[in-house]
């Protein structure tokens, strides 16, 4: 089950907009980038695997710049309603 966020990281101006499976994260990332929104993907699953930890609770997270939220929000909402 994906999690939808509007979490701000004031240190870097990033906002977490998604946490869930890698497949869904990649699909949303593609749609956001098609709309001209740069994304940052943090793959906790791959990080855990490389570190020797197997944890199914970890997820892939997507972040965007706070300044891109107005442009990204319609894309995120449309994607959320389609899954």
Order of alpha helices (4+ residues) and beta strands (2+ residues): beta-beta-alpha-beta-alpha-beta-alpha
